[in-house]
Amino acid sequence: MTAFSMEYDFDEFELCPGIFAAGTATFVEDGDGEFYVSQIVIGGKRFTRNGYGSERFFTTTNKNIFLLIADHFENDARAQLAFAEALADGSGGNPDRAFDVRRDEQMAEAH
């Protein structure tokens, strides 16, 4: 069975004082109504948990940006509520997207 996933748009996320980001985080069901952030896209650049970006080039900066934003949303009451509501009514889920994300993550880890 494919995990439920949804895209969560954000704007004005403060990375550090005076520097803001806007983009989309992909939430993937992790059981019991919980989720984890599988990827983040900011300005067309993809960030993943393992530190790889759109160019498939690892950097600590990529990883740190991802972890900062992912940690925020994984512990944010509004994000948790949005995910719970989408999960309950089945909206936002895209089984093909969740499969694609998992496949991409596995490929990135293999390289």
Backbone as JSON, one array per atom type, in Angstrom:
{
  "sequence": "MTAFSMEYDFDEFELCPGIFAAGTATFVEDGDGEFYVSQIVIGGKRFTRNGYGSERFFTTTNKNIFLLIADHFENDARAQLAFAEALADGSGGNPDRAFDVRRDEQMAEAH",
  "N": [[0.84, -1.18, 0.0], [0.49, 2.19, -0.79], [1.85, 5.05, 0.79], [0.01, 7.77, 2.16], [0.23, 11.07, 0.96], [0.84, 14.61, 0.96], [0.99, 17.95, -0.33], [2.32, 20.84, 1.12], [2.09, 24.15, 1.2], [4.17, 26.92, 1.97], [5.04, 30.19, 3.17], [7.17, 32.97, 3.82], [8.87, 31.74, 5.71], [11.14, 31.9, 8.23], [14.44, 31.48, 7.84], [16.79, 32.35, 9.04], [17.52, 35.27, 11.02], [16.11, 37.81, 9.16], [16.25, 36.47, 6.71], [14.15, 34.9, 4.55], [12.07, 32.19, 3.38], [10.04, 30.73, 0.82], [7.96, 28.1, -0.21], [7.28, 24.63, -0.92], [6.44, 21.89, 1.05], [6.6, 18.37, 1.21], [4.52, 16.19, 2.79], [4.48, 13.0, 4.19], [2.64, 10.18, 5.15], [3.32, 8.54, 8.18], [2.33, 6.53, 9.68], [-0.22, 5.92, 12.18], [-1.49, 8.41, 11.87], [0.51, 10.25, 11.89], [3.16, 12.21, 10.34], [5.98, 12.64, 8.14], [8.41, 14.88, 6.77], [9.23, 14.62, 3.47], [10.43, 15.89, 1.33], [11.46, 19.18, 0.31], [10.69, 22.01, -1.59], [12.07, 24.9, -2.8], [11.89, 27.75, -4.59], [12.11, 26.23, -6.94], [14.25, 24.59, -6.39], [15.1, 21.5, -5.06], [15.16, 20.05, -1.86], [16.36, 17.48, 0.25], [16.19, 15.08, 2.94], [18.62, 13.73, 3.13], [20.5, 15.51, 2.25], [20.84, 16.03, -0.41], [20.35, 18.01, -3.3], [18.55, 19.63, -5.99], [20.39, 19.27, -8.01], [21.49, 16.85, -7.47], [23.69, 16.93, -5.88], [25.49, 16.67, -3.0], [25.37, 18.71, -0.13], [26.26, 20.14, 2.99], [24.89, 22.41, 3.67], [22.5, 22.21, 2.15], [21.35, 20.02, 3.49], [21.12, 21.04, 6.11], [19.34, 23.19, 5.74], [17.08, 21.78, 4.9], [16.61, 20.15, 7.23], [16.1, 22.11, 9.19], [13.68, 23.31, 8.3], [12.02, 21.03, 7.99], [11.97, 19.96, 10.62], [10.62, 22.02, 11.91], [8.0, 21.93, 10.69], [7.23, 19.28, 11.22], [6.73, 19.41, 13.88], [4.86, 21.35, 14.2], [1.76, 22.66, 15.13], [-0.23, 23.67, 13.37], [0.52, 22.59, 10.89], [0.32, 19.88, 11.5], [-2.43, 19.7, 11.98], [-3.45, 20.41, 9.44], [-2.49, 18.23, 7.97], [-3.79, 16.09, 9.26], [-6.49, 16.71, 8.7], [-6.49, 16.56, 5.88], [-5.79, 13.89, 5.56], [-7.97, 12.64, 6.78], [-10.14, 13.33, 5.09], [-9.21, 12.44, 2.72], [-8.15, 14.11, 0.8], [-5.58, 15.63, -1.17], [-3.86, 13.53, -1.21], [-1.59, 11.66, -3.11], [-0.88, 8.88, -4.55], [0.97, 8.12, -6.56], [2.82, 10.2, -6.45], [3.9, 9.88, -3.86], [5.15, 7.42, -4.24], [7.01, 8.14, -6.22], [8.6, 9.96, -4.79], [9.71, 8.3, -2.77], [11.15, 6.52, -4.41], [12.98, 8.3, -5.63], [14.41, 9.13, -3.35], [15.59, 6.72, -2.57], [17.22, 6.23, -4.78], [18.95, 8.43, -4.62], [20.25, 7.9, -2.22], [21.66, 5.65, -2.93], [23.67, 6.59, -4.49]],
  "CA": [[0.0, 0.0, 0.0], [1.26, 3.43, -0.91], [1.61, 6.0, 1.87], [-0.68, 9.01, 1.85], [1.11, 12.24, 0.98], [0.22, 15.88, 0.58], [1.9, 19.09, -0.49], [2.0, 21.9, 2.07], [2.74, 25.39, 0.79], [4.52, 27.85, 3.04], [5.69, 31.43, 2.75], [7.76, 33.74, 4.91], [9.52, 30.9, 6.72], [12.4, 32.57, 8.55], [15.58, 30.57, 7.96], [17.59, 33.01, 10.06], [17.03, 36.64, 11.06], [16.14, 38.59, 7.94], [16.24, 35.65, 5.5], [12.9, 34.16, 4.51], [11.9, 31.27, 2.25], [8.69, 30.29, 0.48], [8.05, 26.89, -1.02], [6.34, 23.54, -0.7], [6.96, 20.71, 1.74], [5.8, 17.17, 0.98], [4.29, 15.42, 4.0], [4.16, 11.6, 3.9], [2.13, 9.49, 6.33], [4.3, 7.69, 8.84], [1.57, 5.66, 10.58], [-0.97, 6.51, 13.3], [-1.84, 9.8, 11.6], [1.71, 11.09, 11.93], [3.79, 12.4, 9.04], [7.35, 13.17, 8.09], [8.65, 15.69, 5.58], [10.11, 13.84, 2.59], [11.21, 16.82, 0.51], [11.06, 20.59, 0.33], [11.06, 22.7, -2.82], [12.13, 26.36, -2.64], [12.34, 28.37, -5.84], [12.45, 25.21, -7.92], [15.35, 23.75, -5.9], [14.61, 20.45, -4.18], [15.99, 19.7, -0.71], [15.97, 16.22, 0.86], [16.75, 14.8, 4.27], [20.0, 13.24, 3.05], [21.41, 16.59, 1.87], [20.97, 16.19, -1.86], [19.46, 19.02, -3.87], [18.07, 19.42, -7.36], [21.5, 18.86, -8.88], [22.01, 15.58, -6.96], [24.99, 17.24, -5.31], [25.36, 16.76, -1.55], [26.02, 19.77, 0.64], [25.79, 20.27, 4.37], [23.92, 23.5, 3.67], [21.23, 21.63, 1.71], [20.82, 19.18, 4.56], [20.74, 21.89, 7.24], [18.11, 23.92, 5.37], [16.0, 20.8, 4.95], [16.32, 19.76, 8.61], [15.51, 23.25, 9.89], [12.28, 23.46, 7.88], [11.3, 19.78, 8.29], [11.75, 19.89, 12.07], [9.57, 22.98, 12.25], [6.68, 21.46, 10.28], [6.9, 18.02, 11.89], [6.34, 19.74, 15.25], [3.98, 22.52, 14.13], [0.36, 22.29, 15.32], [-1.01, 23.98, 12.16], [0.87, 21.6, 9.86], [-0.25, 18.61, 11.93], [-3.87, 19.79, 11.76], [-3.68, 20.36, 7.99], [-2.26, 16.86, 7.53], [-4.87, 15.25, 9.8], [-7.71, 16.99, 7.94], [-6.33, 16.01, 4.52], [-5.8, 12.44, 5.69], [-9.34, 12.24, 7.11], [-11.05, 13.43, 3.95], [-8.58, 11.83, 1.55], [-7.68, 15.09, -0.18], [-4.16, 15.91, -1.15], [-3.07, 12.32, -1.37], [-1.22, 11.31, -4.47], [-0.06, 7.68, -4.4], [2.08, 8.14, -7.51], [3.8, 11.16, -5.94], [4.59, 9.25, -2.74], [6.03, 6.41, -4.82], [8.11, 8.84, -6.89], [9.48, 10.52, -3.76], [10.46, 7.19, -2.18], [12.09, 6.03, -5.42], [14.04, 9.29, -5.76], [15.23, 9.09, -2.15], [16.4, 5.5, -2.62], [18.24, 6.42, -5.81], [19.93, 9.39, -4.12], [21.04, 7.23, -1.19], [22.5, 4.65, -3.58], [24.78, 7.27, -5.19]],
  "C": [[0.89, 1.25, 0.0], [0.87, 4.38, 0.22], [0.89, 7.23, 1.35], [0.34, 10.15, 1.89], [0.32, 13.47, 0.58], [1.3, 16.94, 0.44], [1.41, 20.21, 0.41], [2.8, 23.14, 1.68], [3.03, 26.27, 2.0], [5.16, 29.1, 2.44], [6.19, 32.15, 4.0], [8.26, 32.86, 6.06], [10.89, 31.51, 6.99], [13.51, 31.55, 8.8], [16.56, 31.05, 9.02], [17.15, 34.47, 10.04], [17.23, 37.38, 9.74], [16.14, 37.8, 6.64], [15.03, 34.73, 5.54], [12.84, 33.28, 3.27], [10.42, 30.98, 2.07], [8.83, 29.07, -0.4], [6.97, 25.89, -0.67], [7.06, 22.4, -0.01], [6.03, 19.54, 1.43], [5.75, 16.38, 2.28], [3.89, 14.01, 3.58], [3.75, 10.92, 5.2], [3.17, 8.51, 6.86], [3.63, 6.77, 9.86], [0.92, 6.43, 11.71], [-1.29, 7.99, 13.11], [-0.67, 10.76, 11.64], [2.28, 11.23, 10.52], [5.25, 12.78, 9.22], [7.46, 13.97, 6.81], [9.64, 14.93, 4.71], [10.96, 14.72, 1.69], [10.63, 18.21, 0.66], [11.55, 21.21, -0.97], [10.97, 24.2, -2.56], [12.68, 26.93, -3.94], [12.78, 27.37, -6.89], [13.59, 24.29, -7.5], [14.8, 22.77, -4.86], [15.64, 20.14, -3.1], [15.46, 18.39, -0.12], [16.71, 16.02, 2.17], [18.22, 14.39, 4.21], [20.99, 14.29, 2.54], [21.6, 16.79, 0.38], [19.95, 17.2, -2.35], [19.08, 18.66, -5.28], [19.16, 18.89, -8.27], [22.1, 17.52, -8.47], [23.41, 15.74, -6.37], [24.81, 17.46, -3.81], [26.05, 18.01, -1.03], [25.44, 19.76, 2.05], [24.74, 21.36, 4.46], [22.55, 23.0, 3.23], [20.57, 20.86, 2.84], [20.35, 20.03, 5.74], [19.48, 22.69, 6.96], [16.93, 22.97, 5.46], [15.62, 20.49, 6.4], [15.68, 20.88, 9.42], [14.02, 23.36, 9.58], [11.48, 22.21, 8.25], [10.99, 19.67, 9.77], [10.63, 20.83, 12.5], [8.19, 22.41, 11.92], [6.29, 20.15, 10.96], [6.46, 18.24, 13.33], [5.37, 20.91, 15.33], [2.52, 22.09, 14.19], [-0.48, 22.56, 14.07], [-0.73, 22.97, 11.06], [0.27, 20.24, 10.22], [-1.76, 18.59, 11.7], [-4.2, 19.7, 10.27], [-3.51, 18.93, 7.47], [-3.39, 15.95, 8.0], [-6.17, 15.45, 9.03], [-7.63, 16.41, 6.53], [-6.39, 14.49, 4.55], [-7.22, 11.93, 5.94], [-10.27, 12.29, 5.91], [-10.44, 12.91, 2.65], [-8.09, 12.82, 0.52], [-6.18, 15.26, -0.07], [-3.29, 14.69, -1.35], [-2.79, 12.02, -2.83], [-0.3, 10.09, -4.39], [1.14, 7.65, -5.34], [3.19, 9.06, -7.02], [4.6, 10.55, -4.79], [5.57, 8.19, -3.24], [7.25, 7.07, -5.46], [9.11, 9.39, -5.88], [10.34, 9.43, -3.14], [11.52, 6.67, -3.14], [13.27, 6.99, -5.56], [14.97, 9.27, -4.55], [16.14, 7.86, -2.15], [17.51, 5.63, -3.64], [19.34, 7.36, -5.32], [20.83, 8.74, -3.07], [22.01, 6.23, -1.79], [23.73, 5.28, -4.24], [25.71, 7.93, -4.22]]
}
